[in-house]
Amino acid sequence: MSDHVYKITEVIGSSATSIEDAISTAVERAARTISNIGWFEVVETRGHVADGKVAHYQVTVRIGFHLLD
C-alpha cells in the first residue's frame, strides 16, 4: 500500500427537509468535482426559524479526499 496525501475542503449544504439531507446535498455536490472523497465531518450546524418553527437547515461539512499520485 502506498502512502497517501490528503486534502480537506469545506462546503456548506442546506435543506428545508433535514440535517441529513443538507449533509447529503453537500457531499453529493462536492463529489461532482472532487475525486477520491473518503470521509466527511460536520463542523457546524445552523438553521433558520420562521414563525417559531425550523424552516431551514444548514451544515458546514469538511470533506477529505486523497490526492492522486
CHARMM internal coordinates of N, CA and C (Angstrom, degrees):
IC EDIT
DIST 1 N 1 CA 1.4573
DIST 1 CA 1 C 1.5214
ANGL 1 N 1 CA 1 C 108.88
DIST 1 C 2 N 1.3093
ANGL 1 CA 1 C 2 N 116.59
DIHE 1 N 1 CA 1 C 2 N 130.32
DIST 2 N 2 CA 1.4556
ANGL 1 C 2 N 2 CA 120.06
DIHE 1 CA 1 C 2 N 2 CA 179.95
DIST 2 CA 2 C 1.5221
ANGL 2 N 2 CA 2 C 110.42
DIHE 1 C 2 N 2 CA 2 C -84.48
DIST 2 C 3 N 1.3128
ANGL 2 CA 2 C 3 N 115.19
DIHE 2 N 2 CA 2 C 3 N 159.80
DIST 3 N 3 CA 1.4625
ANGL 2 C 3 N 3 CA 119.94
DIHE 2 CA 2 C 3 N 3 CA 176.10
DIST 3 CA 3 C 1.5166
ANGL 3 N 3 CA 3 C 109.46
DIHE 2 C 3 N 3 CA 3 C -73.38
DIST 3 C 4 N 1.3090
ANGL 3 CA 3 C 4 N 115.76
DIHE 3 N 3 CA 3 C 4 N 148.10
DIST 4 N 4 CA 1.4563
ANGL 3 C 4 N 4 CA 120.91
DIHE 3 CA 3 C 4 N 4 CA 179.42
DIST 4 CA 4 C 1.5196
ANGL 4 N 4 CA 4 C 109.90
DIHE 3 C 4 N 4 CA 4 C -115.79
DIST 4 C 5 N 1.3042
ANGL 4 CA 4 C 5 N 115.14
DIHE 4 N 4 CA 4 C 5 N 151.69
DIST 5 N 5 CA 1.4644
ANGL 4 C 5 N 5 CA 121.84
DIHE 4 CA 4 C 5 N 5 CA 170.76
DIST 5 CA 5 C 1.5182
ANGL 5 N 5 CA 5 C 105.84
DIHE 4 C 5 N 5 CA 5 C -114.86
DIST 5 C 6 N 1.3161
ANGL 5 CA 5 C 6 N 115.03
DIHE 5 N 5 CA 5 C 6 N 130.94
DIST 6 N 6 CA 1.4583
ANGL 5 C 6 N 6 CA 120.42
DIHE 5 CA 5 C 6 N 6 CA -175.85
DIST 6 CA 6 C 1.5208
ANGL 6 N 6 CA 6 C 111.48
DIHE 5 C 6 N 6 CA 6 C -109.59
DIST 6 C 7 N 1.3096
ANGL 6 CA 6 C 7 N 115.82
DIHE 6 N 6 CA 6 C 7 N 153.84
DIST 7 N 7 CA 1.4601
ANGL 6 C 7 N 7 CA 123.03
DIHE 6 CA 6 C 7 N 7 CA 174.14
DIST 7 CA 7 C 1.5156
ANGL 7 N 7 CA 7 C 107.17
DIHE 6 C 7 N 7 CA 7 C -129.22
DIST 7 C 8 N 1.3204
ANGL 7 CA 7 C 8 N 115.79
DIHE 7 N 7 CA 7 C 8 N 150.04
DIST 8 N 8 CA 1.4625
ANGL 7 C 8 N 8 CA 121.85
DIHE 7 CA 7 C 8 N 8 CA 178.24
DIST 8 CA 8 C 1.5168
ANGL 8 N 8 CA 8 C 108.26
DIHE 7 C 8 N 8 CA 8 C -122.42
DIST 8 C 9 N 1.3026
ANGL 8 CA 8 C 9 N 115.76
DIHE 8 N 8 CA 8 C 9 N 136.79
DIST 9 N 9 CA 1.4576
ANGL 8 C 9 N 9 CA 120.94
DIHE 8 CA 8 C 9 N 9 CA 173.99
DIST 9 CA 9 C 1.5241
ANGL 9 N 9 CA 9 C 108.39
DIHE 8 C 9 N 9 CA 9 C -129.78
DIST 9 C 10 N 1.3048
ANGL 9 CA 9 C 10 N 117.34
DIHE 9 N 9 CA 9 C 10 N 154.04
DIST 10 N 10 CA 1.4690
ANGL 9 C 10 N 10 CA 121.66
DIHE 9 CA 9 C 10 N 10 CA 178.22
DIST 10 CA 10 C 1.5142
ANGL 10 N 10 CA 10 C 109.92
DIHE 9 C 10 N 10 CA 10 C -111.44
DIST 10 C 11 N 1.3100
ANGL 10 CA 10 C 11 N 115.28
DIHE 10 N 10 CA 10 C 11 N 135.09
DIST 11 N 11 CA 1.4586
ANGL 10 C 11 N 11 CA 121.69
DIHE 10 CA 10 C 11 N 11 CA 174.10
DIST 11 CA 11 C 1.5218
ANGL 11 N 11 CA 11 C 108.44
DIHE 10 C 11 N 11 CA 11 C -133.17
DIST 11 C 12 N 1.3005
ANGL 11 CA 11 C 12 N 116.09
DIHE 11 N 11 CA 11 C 12 N 160.82
DIST 12 N 12 CA 1.4611
ANGL 11 C 12 N 12 CA 121.61
DIHE 11 CA 11 C 12 N 12 CA 179.60
DIST 12 CA 12 C 1.5145
ANGL 12 N 12 CA 12 C 108.37
DIHE 11 C 12 N 12 CA 12 C -121.50
DIST 12 C 13 N 1.3396
ANGL 12 CA 12 C 13 N 115.25
DIHE 12 N 12 CA 12 C 13 N 124.94
DIST 13 N 13 CA 1.4542
ANGL 12 C 13 N 13 CA 120.74
DIHE 12 CA 12 C 13 N 13 CA 178.04
DIST 13 CA 13 C 1.5176
ANGL 13 N 13 CA 13 C 109.96
DIHE 12 C 13 N 13 CA 13 C -111.45
DIST 13 C 14 N 1.3148
ANGL 13 CA 13 C 14 N 115.53
DIHE 13 N 13 CA 13 C 14 N 152.38
DIST 14 N 14 CA 1.4635
ANGL 13 C 14 N 14 CA 118.94
DIHE 13 CA 13 C 14 N 14 CA 179.74
DIST 14 CA 14 C 1.5206
ANGL 14 N 14 CA 14 C 109.87
DIHE 13 C 14 N 14 CA 14 C -138.17
DIST 14 C 15 N 1.3345
ANGL 14 CA 14 C 15 N 114.37
DIHE 14 N 14 CA 14 C 15 N 157.37
DIST 15 N 15 CA 1.4568
ANGL 14 C 15 N 15 CA 120.92
DIHE 14 CA 14 C 15 N 15 CA -179.96
DIST 15 CA 15 C 1.5172
ANGL 15 N 15 CA 15 C 109.55
DIHE 14 C 15 N 15 CA 15 C -161.04
DIST 15 C 16 N 1.3042
ANGL 15 CA 15 C 16 N 115.48
DIHE 15 N 15 CA 15 C 16 N 144.68
DIST 16 N 16 CA 1.4633
ANGL 15 C 16 N 16 CA 120.59
DIHE 15 CA 15 C 16 N 16 CA 173.11
DIST 16 CA 16 C 1.5285
ANGL 16 N 16 CA 16 C 110.67
DIHE 15 C 16 N 16 CA 16 C -87.23
DIST 16 C 17 N 1.3468
ANGL 16 CA 16 C 17 N 117.16
DIHE 16 N 16 CA 16 C 17 N -6.84
DIST 17 N 17 CA 1.4535
ANGL 16 C 17 N 17 CA 121.86
DIHE 16 CA 16 C 17 N 17 CA -174.11
DIST 17 CA 17 C 1.5261
ANGL 17 N 17 CA 17 C 113.58
DIHE 16 C 17 N 17 CA 17 C -95.15
DIST 17 C 18 N 1.3671
ANGL 17 CA 17 C 18 N 116.87
DIHE 17 N 17 CA 17 C 18 N -54.17
DIST 18 N 18 CA 1.4596
ANGL 17 C 18 N 18 CA 119.47
DIHE 17 CA 17 C 18 N 18 CA -174.24
DIST 18 CA 18 C 1.5313
ANGL 18 N 18 CA 18 C 111.15
DIHE 17 C 18 N 18 CA 18 C -164.88
DIST 18 C 19 N 1.3267
ANGL 18 CA 18 C 19 N 114.89
DIHE 18 N 18 CA 18 C 19 N 166.01
DIST 19 N 19 CA 1.4644
ANGL 18 C 19 N 19 CA 120.51
DIHE 18 CA 18 C 19 N 19 CA 174.43
DIST 19 CA 19 C 1.5259
ANGL 19 N 19 CA 19 C 109.41
DIHE 18 C 19 N 19 CA 19 C -64.04
DIST 19 C 20 N 1.3234
ANGL 19 CA 19 C 20 N 117.15
DIHE 19 N 19 CA 19 C 20 N -42.96
DIST 20 N 20 CA 1.4605
ANGL 19 C 20 N 20 CA 121.21
DIHE 19 CA 19 C 20 N 20 CA -179.81
DIST 20 CA 20 C 1.5207
ANGL 20 N 20 CA 20 C 111.25
DIHE 19 C 20 N 20 CA 20 C -59.66
DIST 20 C 21 N 1.3102
ANGL 20 CA 20 C 21 N 116.98
DIHE 20 N 20 CA 20 C 21 N -40.07
DIST 21 N 21 CA 1.4608
ANGL 20 C 21 N 21 CA 120.92
DIHE 20 CA 20 C 21 N 21 CA 178.53
DIST 21 CA 21 C 1.5264
ANGL 21 N 21 CA 21 C 110.64
DIHE 20 C 21 N 21 CA 21 C -67.09
DIST 21 C 22 N 1.3179
ANGL 21 CA 21 C 22 N 117.48
DIHE 21 N 21 CA 21 C 22 N -37.66
DIST 22 N 22 CA 1.4635
ANGL 21 C 22 N 22 CA 120.91
DIHE 21 CA 21 C 22 N 22 CA 177.06
DIST 22 CA 22 C 1.5240
ANGL 22 N 22 CA 22 C 110.63
DIHE 21 C 22 N 22 CA 22 C -63.59
DIST 22 C 23 N 1.3360
ANGL 22 CA 22 C 23 N 117.12
DIHE 22 N 22 CA 22 C 23 N -40.05
DIST 23 N 23 CA 1.4659
ANGL 22 C 23 N 23 CA 121.51
DIHE 22 CA 22 C 23 N 23 CA 177.36
DIST 23 CA 23 C 1.5217
ANGL 23 N 23 CA 23 C 110.01
DIHE 22 C 23 N 23 CA 23 C -63.93
DIST 23 C 24 N 1.3199
ANGL 23 CA 23 C 24 N 116.73
DIHE 23 N 23 CA 23 C 24 N -49.28
DIST 24 N 24 CA 1.4648
ANGL 23 C 24 N 24 CA 120.75
DIHE 23 CA 23 C 24 N 24 CA 179.71
DIST 24 CA 24 C 1.5176
ANGL 24 N 24 CA 24 C 111.61
DIHE 23 C 24 N 24 CA 24 C -59.06
DIST 24 C 25 N 1.3108
ANGL 24 CA 24 C 25 N 117.14
DIHE 24 N 24 CA 24 C 25 N -41.98
DIST 25 N 25 CA 1.4593
ANGL 24 C 25 N 25 CA 121.43
DIHE 24 CA 24 C 25 N 25 CA 178.20
DIST 25 CA 25 C 1.5254
ANGL 25 N 25 CA 25 C 110.65
DIHE 24 C 25 N 25 CA 25 C -59.43
DIST 25 C 26 N 1.3271
ANGL 25 CA 25 C 26 N 117.06
DIHE 25 N 25 CA 25 C 26 N -45.75
DIST 26 N 26 CA 1.4667
ANGL 25 C 26 N 26 CA 121.11
DIHE 25 CA 25 C 26 N 26 CA -179.10
DIST 26 CA 26 C 1.5238
ANGL 26 N 26 CA 26 C 111.56
DIHE 25 C 26 N 26 CA 26 C -63.87
DIST 26 C 27 N 1.3343
ANGL 26 CA 26 C 27 N 117.13
DIHE 26 N 26 CA 26 C 27 N -47.98
DIST 27 N 27 CA 1.4634
ANGL 26 C 27 N 27 CA 120.69
DIHE 26 CA 26 C 27 N 27 CA -176.87
DIST 27 CA 27 C 1.5258
ANGL 27 N 27 CA 27 C 110.98
DIHE 26 C 27 N 27 CA 27 C -67.48
DIST 27 C 28 N 1.3192
ANGL 27 CA 27 C 28 N 117.65
DIHE 27 N 27 CA 27 C 28 N -45.01
DIST 28 N 28 CA 1.4571
ANGL 27 C 28 N 28 CA 120.88
DIHE 27 CA 27 C 28 N 28 CA -177.64
DIST 28 CA 28 C 1.5249
ANGL 28 N 28 CA 28 C 111.70
DIHE 27 C 28 N 28 CA 28 C -65.92
DIST 28 C 29 N 1.3175
ANGL 28 CA 28 C 29 N 116.36
DIHE 28 N 28 CA 28 C 29 N -37.83
DIST 29 N 29 CA 1.4705
ANGL 28 C 29 N 29 CA 119.03
DIHE 28 CA 28 C 29 N 29 CA 178.08
DIST 29 CA 29 C 1.5174
ANGL 29 N 29 CA 29 C 110.77
DIHE 28 C 29 N 29 CA 29 C -68.46
DIST 29 C 30 N 1.3339
ANGL 29 CA 29 C 30 N 117.61
DIHE 29 N 29 CA 29 C 30 N -41.56
DIST 30 N 30 CA 1.4670
ANGL 29 C 30 N 30 CA 121.06
DIHE 29 CA 29 C 30 N 30 CA 178.13
DIST 30 CA 30 C 1.5280
ANGL 30 N 30 CA 30 C 110.44
DIHE 29 C 30 N 30 CA 30 C -62.53
DIST 30 C 31 N 1.3239
ANGL 30 CA 30 C 31 N 117.35
DIHE 30 N 30 CA 30 C 31 N -36.45
DIST 31 N 31 CA 1.4630
ANGL 30 C 31 N 31 CA 121.33
DIHE 30 CA 30 C 31 N 31 CA -177.85
DIST 31 CA 31 C 1.5271
ANGL 31 N 31 CA 31 C 112.68
DIHE 30 C 31 N 31 CA 31 C -65.89
DIST 31 C 32 N 1.3132
ANGL 31 CA 31 C 32 N 117.75
DIHE 31 N 31 CA 31 C 32 N -16.37
DIST 32 N 32 CA 1.4722
ANGL 31 C 32 N 32 CA 119.95
DIHE 31 CA 31 C 32 N 32 CA 176.30
DIST 32 CA 32 C 1.5242
ANGL 32 N 32 CA 32 C 111.68
DIHE 31 C 32 N 32 CA 32 C -66.91
DIST 32 C 33 N 1.3281
ANGL 32 CA 32 C 33 N 117.17
DIHE 32 N 32 CA 32 C 33 N -29.34
DIST 33 N 33 CA 1.4656
ANGL 32 C 33 N 33 CA 119.89
DIHE 32 CA 32 C 33 N 33 CA -176.08
DIST 33 CA 33 C 1.5268
ANGL 33 N 33 CA 33 C 113.83
DIHE 32 C 33 N 33 CA 33 C -122.50
DIST 33 C 34 N 1.3330
ANGL 33 CA 33 C 34 N 118.27
DIHE 33 N 33 CA 33 C 34 N -8.50
DIST 34 N 34 CA 1.4614
ANGL 33 C 34 N 34 CA 121.73
DIHE 33 CA 33 C 34 N 34 CA -179.71
DIST 34 CA 34 C 1.5231
ANGL 34 N 34 CA 34 C 108.42
DIHE 33 C 34 N 34 CA 34 C -115.65
DIST 34 C 35 N 1.3212
ANGL 34 CA 34 C 35 N 115.90
DIHE 34 N 34 CA 34 C 35 N 126.21
DIST 35 N 35 CA 1.4605
ANGL 34 C 35 N 35 CA 121.05
DIHE 34 CA 34 C 35 N 35 CA 177.58
DIST 35 CA 35 C 1.5198
ANGL 35 N 35 CA 35 C 110.30
DIHE 34 C 35 N 35 CA 35 C -93.59
DIST 35 C 36 N 1.3035
ANGL 35 CA 35 C 36 N 115.73
DIHE 35 N 35 CA 35 C 36 N 160.73
DIST 36 N 36 CA 1.4635
ANGL 35 C 36 N 36 CA 123.34
DIHE 35 CA 35 C 36 N 36 CA 171.90
DIST 36 CA 36 C 1.5269
ANGL 36 N 36 CA 36 C 113.87
DIHE 35 C 36 N 36 CA 36 C 63.95
DIST 36 C 37 N 1.3342
ANGL 36 CA 36 C 37 N 117.66
DIHE 36 N 36 CA 36 C 37 N 33.53
DIST 37 N 37 CA 1.4633
ANGL 36 C 37 N 37 CA 120.37
DIHE 36 CA 36 C 37 N 37 CA 176.43
DIST 37 CA 37 C 1.5203
ANGL 37 N 37 CA 37 C 108.25
DIHE 36 C 37 N 37 CA 37 C -66.94
DIST 37 C 38 N 1.3238
ANGL 37 CA 37 C 38 N 115.45
DIHE 37 N 37 CA 37 C 38 N 131.83
DIST 38 N 38 CA 1.4570
ANGL 37 C 38 N 38 CA 119.46
DIHE 37 CA 37 C 38 N 38 CA -178.23
DIST 38 CA 38 C 1.5132
ANGL 38 N 38 CA 38 C 114.25
DIHE 37 C 38 N 38 CA 38 C -117.61
DIST 38 C 39 N 1.3258
ANGL 38 CA 38 C 39 N 117.72
DIHE 38 N 38 CA 38 C 39 N -22.71
DIST 39 N 39 CA 1.4562
ANGL 38 C 39 N 39 CA 119.25
DIHE 38 CA 38 C 39 N 39 CA -177.44
DIST 39 CA 39 C 1.5262
ANGL 39 N 39 CA 39 C 110.50
DIHE 38 C 39 N 39 CA 39 C -162.05
DIST 39 C 40 N 1.3311
ANGL 39 CA 39 C 40 N 115.24
DIHE 39 N 39 CA 39 C 40 N 166.74
DIST 40 N 40 CA 1.4583
ANGL 39 C 40 N 40 CA 121.24
DIHE 39 CA 39 C 40 N 40 CA 172.59
DIST 40 CA 40 C 1.5179
ANGL 40 N 40 CA 40 C 108.67
DIHE 39 C 40 N 40 CA 40 C -140.91
DIST 40 C 41 N 1.3228
ANGL 40 CA 40 C 41 N 114.95
DIHE 40 N 40 CA 40 C 41 N 158.71
DIST 41 N 41 CA 1.4627
ANGL 40 C 41 N 41 CA 121.83
DIHE 40 CA 40 C 41 N 41 CA 178.15
DIST 41 CA 41 C 1.5257
ANGL 41 N 41 CA 41 C 108.03
DIHE 40 C 41 N 41 CA 41 C -142.01
DIST 41 C 42 N 1.3084
ANGL 41 CA 41 C 42 N 117.23
DIHE 41 N 41 CA 41 C 42 N 124.81
DIST 42 N 42 CA 1.4606
ANGL 41 C 42 N 42 CA 120.88
DIHE 41 CA 41 C 42 N 42 CA 176.02
DIST 42 CA 42 C 1.5241
ANGL 42 N 42 CA 42 C 107.54
DIHE 41 C 42 N 42 CA 42 C -80.57
DIST 42 C 43 N 1.3266
ANGL 42 CA 42 C 43 N 116.50
DIHE 42 N 42 CA 42 C 43 N 120.30
DIST 43 N 43 CA 1.4594
ANGL 42 C 43 N 43 CA 120.11
DIHE 42 CA 42 C 43 N 43 CA -177.20
DIST 43 CA 43 C 1.5256
ANGL 43 N 43 CA 43 C 113.12
DIHE 42 C 43 N 43 CA 43 C -107.14
DIST 43 C 44 N 1.3118
ANGL 43 CA 43 C 44 N 116.69
DIHE 43 N 43 CA 43 C 44 N -14.72
DIST 44 N 44 CA 1.4632
ANGL 43 C 44 N 44 CA 119.38
DIHE 43 CA 43 C 44 N 44 CA 179.13
DIST 44 CA 44 C 1.5280
ANGL 44 N 44 CA 44 C 108.91
DIHE 43 C 44 N 44 CA 44 C -157.43
DIST 44 C 45 N 1.3056
ANGL 44 CA 44 C 45 N 115.65
DIHE 44 N 44 CA 44 C 45 N 140.28
DIST 45 N 45 CA 1.4620
ANGL 44 C 45 N 45 CA 121.89
DIHE 44 CA 44 C 45 N 45 CA 176.62
DIST 45 CA 45 C 1.5156
ANGL 45 N 45 CA 45 C 108.51
DIHE 44 C 45 N 45 CA 45 C -127.25
DIST 45 C 46 N 1.3077
ANGL 45 CA 45 C 46 N 115.74
DIHE 45 N 45 CA 45 C 46 N 130.82
DIST 46 N 46 CA 1.4598
ANGL 45 C 46 N 46 CA 121.79
DIHE 45 CA 45 C 46 N 46 CA 179.04
DIST 46 CA 46 C 1.5278
ANGL 46 N 46 CA 46 C 108.76
DIHE 45 C 46 N 46 CA 46 C -134.61
DIST 46 C 47 N 1.2919
ANGL 46 CA 46 C 47 N 114.74
DIHE 46 N 46 CA 46 C 47 N 170.70
DIST 47 N 47 CA 1.4500
ANGL 46 C 47 N 47 CA 118.98
DIHE 46 CA 46 C 47 N 47 CA 175.77
DIST 47 CA 47 C 1.5077
ANGL 47 N 47 CA 47 C 111.57
DIHE 46 C 47 N 47 CA 47 C -158.69
DIST 47 C 48 N 1.2968
ANGL 47 CA 47 C 48 N 114.91
DIHE 47 N 47 CA 47 C 48 N 166.67
DIST 48 N 48 CA 1.4574
ANGL 47 C 48 N 48 CA 122.78
DIHE 47 CA 47 C 48 N 48 CA 178.42
DIST 48 CA 48 C 1.5256
ANGL 48 N 48 CA 48 C 107.61
DIHE 47 C 48 N 48 CA 48 C -114.17
DIST 48 C 49 N 1.3031
ANGL 48 CA 48 C 49 N 116.30
DIHE 48 N 48 CA 48 C 49 N 133.39
DIST 49 N 49 CA 1.4613
ANGL 48 C 49 N 49 CA 121.86
DIHE 48 CA 48 C 49 N 49 CA 179.26
DIST 49 CA 49 C 1.5267
ANGL 49 N 49 CA 49 C 109.01
DIHE 48 C 49 N 49 CA 49 C -110.02
DIST 49 C 50 N 1.3266
ANGL 49 CA 49 C 50 N 116.01
DIHE 49 N 49 CA 49 C 50 N 132.81
DIST 50 N 50 CA 1.4594
ANGL 49 C 50 N 50 CA 121.87
DIHE 49 CA 49 C 50 N 50 CA 176.68
DIST 50 CA 50 C 1.5261
ANGL 50 N 50 CA 50 C 108.12
DIHE 49 C 50 N 50 CA 50 C -134.85
DIST 50 C 51 N 1.2855
ANGL 50 CA 50 C 51 N 116.08
DIHE 50 N 50 CA 50 C 51 N 129.14
DIST 51 N 51 CA 1.4675
ANGL 50 C 51 N 51 CA 121.88
DIHE 50 CA 50 C 51 N 51 CA 179.78
DIST 51 CA 51 C 1.5276
ANGL 51 N 51 CA 51 C 112.08
DIHE 50 C 51 N 51 CA 51 C 55.03
DIST 51 C 52 N 1.3346
ANGL 51 CA 51 C 52 N 116.09
DIHE 51 N 51 CA 51 C 52 N 37.41
DIST 52 N 52 CA 1.4520
ANGL 51 C 52 N 52 CA 121.05
DIHE 51 CA 51 C 52 N 52 CA 176.91
DIST 52 CA 52 C 1.5202
ANGL 52 N 52 CA 52 C 115.66
DIHE 51 C 52 N 52 CA 52 C 76.42
DIST 52 C 53 N 1.3338
ANGL 52 CA 52 C 53 N 117.21
DIHE 52 N 52 CA 52 C 53 N 9.79
DIST 53 N 53 CA 1.4618
ANGL 52 C 53 N 53 CA 121.26
DIHE 52 CA 52 C 53 N 53 CA -179.33
DIST 53 CA 53 C 1.5268
ANGL 53 N 53 CA 53 C 109.86
DIHE 52 C 53 N 53 CA 53 C -128.35
DIST 53 C 54 N 1.3356
ANGL 53 CA 53 C 54 N 115.25
DIHE 53 N 53 CA 53 C 54 N 152.90
DIST 54 N 54 CA 1.4655
ANGL 53 C 54 N 54 CA 119.42
DIHE 53 CA 53 C 54 N 54 CA 175.99
DIST 54 CA 54 C 1.5191
ANGL 54 N 54 CA 54 C 108.27
DIHE 53 C 54 N 54 CA 54 C -67.08
DIST 54 C 55 N 1.3238
ANGL 54 CA 54 C 55 N 115.42
DIHE 54 N 54 CA 54 C 55 N 123.40
DIST 55 N 55 CA 1.4565
ANGL 54 C 55 N 55 CA 120.19
DIHE 54 CA 54 C 55 N 55 CA -177.64
DIST 55 CA 55 C 1.5231
ANGL 55 N 55 CA 55 C 112.51
DIHE 54 C 55 N 55 CA 55 C -106.77
DIST 55 C 56 N 1.3436
ANGL 55 CA 55 C 56 N 116.80
DIHE 55 N 55 CA 55 C 56 N -24.18
DIST 56 N 56 CA 1.4608
ANGL 55 C 56 N 56 CA 119.88
DIHE 55 CA 55 C 56 N 56 CA -174.98
DIST 56 CA 56 C 1.5153
ANGL 56 N 56 CA 56 C 109.68
DIHE 55 C 56 N 56 CA 56 C -159.12
DIST 56 C 57 N 1.3299
ANGL 56 CA 56 C 57 N 116.98
DIHE 56 N 56 CA 56 C 57 N 143.70
DIST 57 N 57 CA 1.4614
ANGL 56 C 57 N 57 CA 123.20
DIHE 56 CA 56 C 57 N 57 CA 177.10
DIST 57 CA 57 C 1.5233
ANGL 57 N 57 CA 57 C 108.96
DIHE 56 C 57 N 57 CA 57 C -112.11
DIST 57 C 58 N 1.3235
ANGL 57 CA 57 C 58 N 116.56
DIHE 57 N 57 CA 57 C 58 N 144.70
DIST 58 N 58 CA 1.4573
ANGL 57 C 58 N 58 CA 121.62
DIHE 57 CA 57 C 58 N 58 CA 177.03
DIST 58 CA 58 C 1.5260
ANGL 58 N 58 CA 58 C 108.43
DIHE 57 C 58 N 58 CA 58 C -141.46
DIST 58 C 59 N 1.3293
ANGL 58 CA 58 C 59 N 116.65
DIHE 58 N 58 CA 58 C 59 N 131.82
DIST 59 N 59 CA 1.4619
ANGL 58 C 59 N 59 CA 121.28
DIHE 58 CA 58 C 59 N 59 CA -179.89
DIST 59 CA 59 C 1.5186
ANGL 59 N 59 CA 59 C 110.43
DIHE 58 C 59 N 59 CA 59 C -128.16
DIST 59 C 60 N 1.3184
ANGL 59 CA 59 C 60 N 115.60
DIHE 59 N 59 CA 59 C 60 N 140.70
DIST 60 N 60 CA 1.4542
ANGL 59 C 60 N 60 CA 121.60
DIHE 59 CA 59 C 60 N 60 CA 170.43
DIST 60 CA 60 C 1.5204
ANGL 60 N 60 CA 60 C 106.58
DIHE 59 C 60 N 60 CA 60 C -96.91
DIST 60 C 61 N 1.3148
ANGL 60 CA 60 C 61 N 116.06
DIHE 60 N 60 CA 60 C 61 N 125.84
DIST 61 N 61 CA 1.4538
ANGL 60 C 61 N 61 CA 122.24
DIHE 60 CA 60 C 61 N 61 CA -174.18
DIST 61 CA 61 C 1.5258
ANGL 61 N 61 CA 61 C 109.65
DIHE 60 C 61 N 61 CA 61 C -123.27
DIST 61 C 62 N 1.3315
ANGL 61 CA 61 C 62 N 115.99
DIHE 61 N 61 CA 61 C 62 N 128.16
DIST 62 N 62 CA 1.4619
ANGL 61 C 62 N 62 CA 120.67
DIHE 61 CA 61 C 62 N 62 CA 170.95
DIST 62 CA 62 C 1.5170
ANGL 62 N 62 CA 62 C 106.88
DIHE 61 C 62 N 62 CA 62 C -90.59
DIST 62 C 63 N 1.3119
ANGL 62 CA 62 C 63 N 116.30
DIHE 62 N 62 CA 62 C 63 N 129.76
DIST 63 N 63 CA 1.4552
ANGL 62 C 63 N 63 CA 122.16
DIHE 62 CA 62 C 63 N 63 CA -178.19
DIST 63 CA 63 C 1.5201
ANGL 63 N 63 CA 63 C 108.24
DIHE 62 C 63 N 63 CA 63 C -116.67
DIST 63 C 64 N 1.3398
ANGL 63 CA 63 C 64 N 115.55
DIHE 63 N 63 CA 63 C 64 N 126.85
DIST 64 N 64 CA 1.4565
ANGL 63 C 64 N 64 CA 120.72
DIHE 63 CA 63 C 64 N 64 CA 179.97
DIST 64 CA 64 C 1.5194
ANGL 64 N 64 CA 64 C 110.97
DIHE 63 C 64 N 64 CA 64 C -105.30
DIST 64 C 65 N 1.3161
ANGL 64 CA 64 C 65 N 115.34
DIHE 64 N 64 CA 64 C 65 N 137.66
DIST 65 N 65 CA 1.4600
ANGL 64 C 65 N 65 CA 120.55
DIHE 64 CA 64 C 65 N 65 CA 177.38
DIST 65 CA 65 C 1.5198
ANGL 65 N 65 CA 65 C 109.20
DIHE 64 C 65 N 65 CA 65 C -145.72
DIST 65 C 66 N 1.3374
ANGL 65 CA 65 C 66 N 116.01
DIHE 65 N 65 CA 65 C 66 N 151.55
DIST 66 N 66 CA 1.4671
ANGL 65 C 66 N 66 CA 117.49
DIHE 65 CA 65 C 66 N 66 CA 178.62
DIST 66 CA 66 C 1.5129
ANGL 66 N 66 CA 66 C 110.63
DIHE 65 C 66 N 66 CA 66 C -94.99
DIST 66 C 67 N 1.3187
ANGL 66 CA 66 C 67 N 114.00
DIHE 66 N 66 CA 66 C 67 N 144.64
DIST 67 N 67 CA 1.4590
ANGL 66 C 67 N 67 CA 121.23
DIHE 66 CA 66 C 67 N 67 CA -179.38
DIST 67 CA 67 C 1.5219
ANGL 67 N 67 CA 67 C 109.41
DIHE 66 C 67 N 67 CA 67 C -80.37
DIST 67 C 68 N 1.3098
ANGL 67 CA 67 C 68 N 115.57
DIHE 67 N 67 CA 67 C 68 N 146.72
DIST 68 N 68 CA 1.4587
ANGL 67 C 68 N 68 CA 120.20
DIHE 67 CA 67 C 68 N 68 CA 179.37
DIST 68 CA 68 C 1.5152
ANGL 68 N 68 CA 68 C 110.62
DIHE 67 C 68 N 68 CA 68 C -71.93
DIST 68 C 69 N 1.3319
ANGL 68 CA 68 C 69 N 115.37
DIHE 68 N 68 CA 68 C 69 N 150.90
DIST 69 N 69 CA 1.4724
ANGL 68 C 69 N 69 CA 121.14
DIHE 68 CA 68 C 69 N 69 CA 178.31
DIST 69 CA 69 C 1.4987
ANGL 69 N 69 CA 69 C 111.27
DIHE 68 C 69 N 69 CA 69 C -67.72
END
COOR INIT
IC SEED 1 N 1 CA 1 C
IC BUILD
